[in-house]
Amino acid sequence: MPDINMSTVYPVGEFGSQQWCDACARYGAQILRDANLPADIEWGFSEIYTHAPERLLGEGREKSAYHIMVKNGEVSGGDGAPQACLELPGFHVVIPWAAICSQSRSKYGAEGQRQRSREEAVLFQAIEDYVGRSNPMEIGDWSNAVWPREIAVALGKNSEEGGGLHNIAASLQSPSREFDDYPVTELGVPVFEEMNPKQRKIFVALCGVKPD
């Protein structure tokens, strides 16, 4: 399986932009093609970012999303989240753009992923407490995600050394102005408790949440 030369991976667009989504899908599909997966694997990956800024849409683009899919021995991917991909077992995420945009630029391995998850859990709970209801961001449930070993190994290869699909996606991402002044952790996760009242109000609105 050829390795991606990370020195050739540069920012192409903001998180969720068509340029960034296209590039993430292209690299992901390339990795899986190079992995020579078993012919019987059928698997889909999709991430849909709700409430994305208008500047990331337009020109007929209906949603901010990208996908990768393996079906009938073929690997494909691209911008958007087609129904054919969503129907496959795999990993399918629906989440507000602002909820994960900032931290998605951070590069990390397994421990960094665990730390990010812990910090995001704190952020999401703080927003629940702020608006007074459960799951106000309407984050999809991916507890039943399916990760065939061959796919997980391929997409995560060299992640401890700065490679793997996540770190490729982080390297492809350029900054988004919404997060210039927000308090964030070292991994870039917004710290809701440290935001001033105005920042909290704006942030929950960016996440598509309307307080009761």
N, C-alpha and C positions, 0 to 999 in steps of 0.2 A: 504494500500500500504506500504510494508516494506521499511524502509529507508536504504540507503547505509551507512555503517559505514565508514566514511571518514578516520578514523585512520588506516584502513586496505588497503588504496589505495596508492600505492607507484609508483615511476617512473619505467617504463618498457622499454622505448626506446625514441628516438628522435621523434619530431613532424614529422608525415608522414611516419615513419618507419612501417614495417609490424607488429611488436610487438605492437606498440602504436595503430595503426589502428584497429587491432584485438581486443585489450582491450577496446577501446572506443566503438566499435560496440557491444561488449559483454555486457558492462554495460548499454548502451543505450537500447538494446533489453530487458535486464532484467527489467529495469525500466518500459518499456511499457507493458511487460507481467504482471508485478505486478499491473499495473494500471487497469486491467480488462476493456479494451477499448470497446466501443460499437462494435458489430459485423459487422456493415456496414461501418466502417471506412477503407478507403484505402489511404495510405499515404507513401511517400518516402522521405528519407533524404540522401543526398550524398554530400561529399566534395572531390573534385579532386584538388590535388596540383601539378601544372605544374612546370617544370624546377627544380624538386627535385634533390638533389645531387645524383650522381651515387651510392654512398655507401648505399642509401636507396632502391635501386632497385636491379636488378640482380636476378639470380636463377629463371628466368621465370616470375618475377613480372613485369608487363608491365607498371604500373602507381602507383603513390602514392595516395591512396584514401581509403575511407571507406564509408559504407552505413548502413542504417537501413531501414527496410520496413515493412509495415503492409498491408497484402493482404489476402483476403479470410479467415479472422479471425486468421491468423497466423502472428507472429512477428518473423522476422529474421534479420540478419545483419552479417557483416564481412568485410574483406579486399576487396578493389576494388569497382567499381561502375557498377554493371551489368545493362544491358539495361532494364530489367524488373523493376528495381527500378527507373531508370531515367524517365520512361514513366508514373510514378505515380505522381499525384499532390502532392506538398510538398515543400521542401526547397532543392535546388540543386545549389551547388557552384562550380565554376571553377576559381581558382585564383593561382598566382605564390606562390610557397612554401615560398620563402623568404619574401614575402609581409606581411605575418601574423605569421610566425614561432615564432619570439621572444616574441611578446605580448600574444601569446596563452598560455604561461606558467603562466600568471598572473591570480589570482583568484579575483572574484568580483561578486557583485550583479547587480541590474538594473542600478544604477547610474554609476558604473564602466563600464558597457557595453556601456552606452551613451558616457562616456568620451573616451573610446577606439575608438568608431565610429568617434567622432570628430577629434581625433588625427590621425586616419588613413586617414580621408578625407584630412587633411593637407599634409600628406606624399604623398598620391596619386596625389594631385594637384602639389606638388613640382616636382614629377617625370615627370608629363605631361609638366610642364614649362621647365624642364631641357632638354627634348628631342624634345619639340616643336610640339607635336601632341596629340590628344585626345585618352585616354584609351590605352596607349602604352603597358600596361601589359595584355590587352585583358581579363579584368575581366568580368566574366559573369554577366548578369542582373538577379537579384533575387527580383526585385521589386514586382513581382506577386507571391511571395511565399505564400503558403497555410499552415496555422498553426491551425488545429482543436483545440478547447479550451482544450479538454481532454488531448491531446498530449502536448501542451504547458505547461499546469499545471504540468503534470507528469515529464517532462524533466527539468522543472525549479524549482521543489519543493526544498525548503530549500536553494535556491541560496543566499539569504541574510545572511545565517549562514554558508556559505562555501560548501553547497551541490549543487545538480543539475548537469546535464550532462557536462556543460562547466567546472565547477570546478573539476569534476572528471577527465575530459580530461587533464586539467592543472596539476593535481596531478600526472597523469600518465606520463607526459612529462619530459624527461631529457634534459639538455642543448645541444645546437648545437654550435660548435666551430666558425661558421661564425660570430656570434654576440658578440664574446668576447670583441672586441675593438670599437664597434660602439656606438655613443651617442644615448641614448634612453630615453624616458619619464619614469616616475615612473611605468607606466603600461607596459613598455617594447617596446613601439612603436618606431621604428627607427626615429631619427630626421634628416631629409635630410639636412636641412639648416646648421646644425652643423657639418656635415661630411666634411672632407677635400677633395680636388679634386680626390685623388686616391680612397678614400672610396666611393665617389659618383659613380665613374666609375665602381668599383667592384660591388656595390650594385645593380645598374640597370642591370648589366650583370647577377647577381644572379637571378633577376626577369625575365630573358629572354628577356630583352629589348635591342634592338640595336639602338643606336642613329643614326639619319639621317646623 
